[in-house]
Amino acid sequence: MTELPARRLLLVHAHPDDESINNGATMARYAAEGARVTLVTCTLGERGEVIPPELGHLAGAALGAHRHRELADAARELGVDDVRLLGGAGRYQDSGMTGLADNDDPGCLWQADVDAAAAHLVEVVREVRPQVLVTYDDHGGYGHPDHIQAHRIAMRAADLAADPAFGPGLGAPWRIARVYWNRVPRDVAEAAFALLEGELPGLPFDKAASVGDVPGVVPAERITTAVDGTAYAAAKAAAMRAHATQIEVAAPYFALSNRLAQPLFTTEYYELVRGEGADGHGSDLFAGLGEAS
Ligand SMILES: [Zn+2]
């Protein structure tokens, strides 16, 4: 077996752009520090709304192919070279927002069998053997069906990967030491939006989003780990810019297709939900894990 770097981080996301928005600074930092950073994205975001008018003709598979390239560009900006699409590119399609008929499309991620989808991820887990898994909470951070499903698939894969009875052809069992969910502490979000209100006149956005638009906001006491990615702010902004169909960046702010400005966080926050070792004020996702094999 080829030798793996000592620290290995796996992130599971729903669409191209989610990784850069949620974890761009974290990914850049750990990659720069020599960790193996593996991103598994579940869909190509074929139903995303396109911001630049000149790309407005892109839809469906053509948009997916374009966003696949945006994802590759973003990963390059972050220094991450291990990016995979769950089950291969195009295996699972974007489900669209809650309540749309798109959610009923048999090829969409929302309709996927969780165990079957998780089996694809188990294969990655057993190959990469990450000590740390990062994904969304059980509400998908903000309720998007694909984010909820990505959560379910990631959590299920963590269980199945460790089960010696599951998928003997998918590699040797591997227990992921820690699982974290993406979070933003409410006080941090409120302070950032207060600052944003004052700066709005100088920004290319007409209105501000609100704290309720930020995924994963929870009371500060639930945060176990804050990863300071200040040194990687430029990389994160560049990665977000690479997703030009989805994001408009005016660092330290950005907007999605709704054109509502929101803060671009370069310290990224996590809640440890499985595993031990976080004392409530950690600054490193791997703290105390040692040189785990
Ligand atoms: Zn998404």
Boltz pocket constraint, residues with backbone or C-beta under 6 A from the ligand:
constraints:
  - pocket:
      binder: B
      contacts: [[A, 14], [A, 15], [A, 16], [A, 18], [A, 144], [A, 147]]
      max_distance: 6.0
